[in-house]
Amino acid sequence: MTEEQPTQAPEQPPKPPQFKVARGLYWITGGVVALSIFVTMFVRNPYEQAVSMDYYDRHSYDENYVWFIVLVVVPMMGLAAFIAWRRRQNG
């Protein structure tokens, strides 16, 4: 007596994980881009710099502002993204 072997469907490869981006992240990214354009055009005003060579003499341009953004604001944004990611994983 021969037993029939059940036919097995070919194994499907596992699907790659699906990553979904939160809608708030789009808003935050848009805000950062808009703010950077605003700062470039109205605070630093490259058009005024192009016609007047004494821009940095008349305006108090301080490197500390750039370092504040690099060392404080950017890590805080990373921390906020990490916390949001952990909260999403936990529940």
FENNOR-V170116 format. One record per residue. N is the residue number from 1. RES is the residue in one letter. NEAR is the number of other C-alpha atoms within 12 Angstrom. Layout:
n={N | N}
res={RES | RES}
near={NEAR | NEAR}
This chain:
n={1 | 2 | 3 | 4 | 5 | 6 | 7 | 8 | 9 | 10 | 11 | 12 | 13 | 14 | 15 | 16 | 17 | 18 | 19 | 20 | 21 | 22 | 23 | 24 | 25 | 26 | 27 | 28 | 29 | 30 | 31 | 32 | 33 | 34 | 35 | 36 | 37 | 38 | 39 | 40 | 41 | 42 | 43 | 44 | 45 | 46 | 47 | 48 | 49 | 50 | 51 | 52 | 53 | 54 | 55 | 56 | 57 | 58 | 59 | 60 | 61 | 62 | 63 | 64 | 65 | 66 | 67 | 68 | 69 | 70 | 71 | 72 | 73 | 74 | 75 | 76 | 77 | 78 | 79 | 80 | 81 | 82 | 83 | 84 | 85 | 86 | 87 | 88 | 89 | 90 | 91}
res={M | T | E | E | Q | P | T | Q | A | P | E | Q | P | P | K | P | P | Q | F | K | V | A | R | G | L | Y | W | I | T | G | G | V | V | A | L | S | I | F | V | T | M | F | V | R | N | P | Y | E | Q | A | V | S | M | D | Y | Y | D | R | H | S | Y | D | E | N | Y | V | W | F | I | V | L | V | V | V | P | M | M | G | L | A | A | F | I | A | W | R | R | R | Q | N | G}
near={3 | 4 | 5 | 6 | 6 | 6 | 7 | 7 | 6 | 6 | 8 | 8 | 6 | 7 | 7 | 7 | 6 | 7 | 7 | 11 | 15 | 14 | 10 | 14 | 18 | 13 | 13 | 17 | 17 | 14 | 14 | 18 | 14 | 15 | 15 | 17 | 16 | 15 | 15 | 16 | 15 | 15 | 18 | 21 | 19 | 18 | 14 | 18 | 19 | 12 | 10 | 14 | 13 | 13 | 18 | 17 | 11 | 12 | 15 | 13 | 14 | 12 | 11 | 12 | 13 | 14 | 13 | 14 | 16 | 15 | 14 | 15 | 16 | 16 | 15 | 15 | 19 | 16 | 14 | 17 | 20 | 14 | 14 | 18 | 18 | 12 | 11 | 13 | 9 | 8 | 7}
